[in-house]
Amino acid sequence: MSSRRQPLWITAVNAVTRALGVLAAALILLSVGVVCQMVFVRAVLGESSIWQTEFVTFAIIAATFLGAPYILHTRGHVAVDVLPLFLGARARRLLLLTGHAIALAFCGFFLYAAVPWWHEAFVTGQTTSSIWAARMWIPFLSVPVGLGLLCLQLLAECWLLFTHRGLPLGWNEEPAR
């Protein structure tokens, strides 16, 4: 990583990414707690669960979308890096930029479809069919928010690669031989 300062927009994207990463982890922990509560209510108290299954489903989906930019930022995703490790710096950057551009196109199309989907649920007041009747726009919102931030994080990664301010996985400029 170069000693040059990052632009403010990248610093802001990284800060929001970290905050949503913490929120995603909290949603997973909360889901575990709710599942334990549901088991207690059903097995020990002999009562039925009303909201727990839907809540856990929505929370895990939200954690997935809201946590995706954090996984990209921290390089937590699974990667096969055999080929890039043997390429020169220029070819490695080109390969990574191409991969990020493909991911950005996919996420951009997905975001384009997700915003109207969320908006329709918001405007029409859609609820779940259960007795809990959760408002659907609330869990649906995690999809465009997560995808939007993932697109911004991909742009930030591309900018860092394009301006030679960083390579992923701590790679050096020269390939390992």
N, C-alpha and C positions, 0 to 999 in steps of 0.2 A: 504494500500500500504506500502510496506517495505521501510525502509530508504536506502537500498542498491541501488546503481546506476544501471540504465538500461544499457544494452549493446548499443554500438554505432549504430548498425544496427536498433534497435528498435527506438532509438531517431531519426534516419534518416527517417524511415518509417513513424513515427508520424508527422514529419515536412512536408514531401511530402504530406501526407494525409491531413493535415491542409491547405496547399497551394492549393491543388486541391479542397478542400471543399469551399474555397473562390472563386476559379474559377467557380465552379458549381453554387454558389449563383449569381455570376456576370452574368453567362450565362442565368439564369432565369430572372434576372432583365433586361438584354439586350433583351430577348425575349418579355417581357412585352412592352418595348419601341418600338420594331419593330412591334408588333401587333397594338399598338396605331398609329404608323406611317402609317401602311397599311390601317387602318380604315379611317384615314384622307385622304390618297391618293385616296381611292376608293369612299368614301362618299362625301367628300368636293370637291375634284378636279375632280372627275368623271373619273379618269384614272384607268387602270388595274394595278394590282400588278404583279410583275415579279418574284422576288426572295424571298419575305417576307415569304410566307408559307413554302417553303423548308427550309429557314434559321431557322425559329422558330422550325420546326420539328427536324432538326438536332441538334439545340442548346439544346432543352429539353432532347433529347436522350443522348447527351453528358453530360449534367448536371446530369442525372440519373446515368450513369456509373462512371463518375469522382467523383460524390458525395457519392457513396455507401461506400467507405472505411471510409470517414469522419463520416457517420452515424453510422457505426460499432464502430469506435473509441470513439465517444461521447455517445454511447448507446442511440442513437436517434430512433432506430427501435422499433416497437411494440413488446412487449414481455409479455407472460403470465408466471408469476413467482410464482404462488400459490404453486406448488409442490416444486420447489427449496427452497422456503423460509422455508419449514418445514423439509428439509433434513439436515443432518449433513454436516460439511465442506467437508469431504472426498467424500461423495455421490454427493454433489453439484458440486464439481470440476469434478468428473467423468462425470456427466450429461452434464456440460458445455463443457468439452473437446470432448465428443461424438458429441454434436451438432456442435461444430466448425469443427470437422473432417469431418462430413457429408457436411457441407457448403463448406469446402475447396475442397473436392472431386468434388462437383458439379461445383464450380467456376473453378477448374483446368480443367475439361473436357470442359467447356464452353470456357475457354481461349485457349485450344488446338485447338478448332474449329475456333475461332475468328482470330487467327494470320494468317492462310492461306487465309482466307476470305479477311482480310485487305490487305495482300500482293498481292493477285490477282488484287484487285482494283487499287493498286499502280502501279504495273507492266504494266497492260493493259491500264491504263489511263482512266478508266471508268468515265463517267460524267452522270449527271442527264439528263433526256430527255427533260427538259424544255429549254426555251430560255436562261435561266441563265447558264446552263451547268456547274453546280458546280462539281468540281473534287471529286469523291466519297471517295477517300482514306482519305481525311481530316476528314470528320465526322466519317468514319469507324474507324479511329485511336483511338477514345475515348473508343471503346469497349475493345480492348486488353489492353490498358493502364489502364483503370479503373478496369478491372478484374485482371490484374497482381498485381496492388496495393492492391486490395481487398484480394487476396491470401496472400500477404505479411502481411497485417494487421491481417488476421486470424491467420497466423503463430505467429505473435507477441503476439496476445491475448492468444494463446495456450501456448506459452513460459512463459508468465506472470502467467497463471494459474498453469502450471506444476511446476514452480519453487516457487510457493507460494508467488509471489510478488504482487498479486492483485486478487481481486474478483470483478466482475461487479456489478453495481448498488450500490456500497458502502456497500455491505453485510459484516457483521462481520463473524468471523470464526465460531461462534456458531449459530445454528438456533434460530429464534425467537419462543418463546413458549407462 
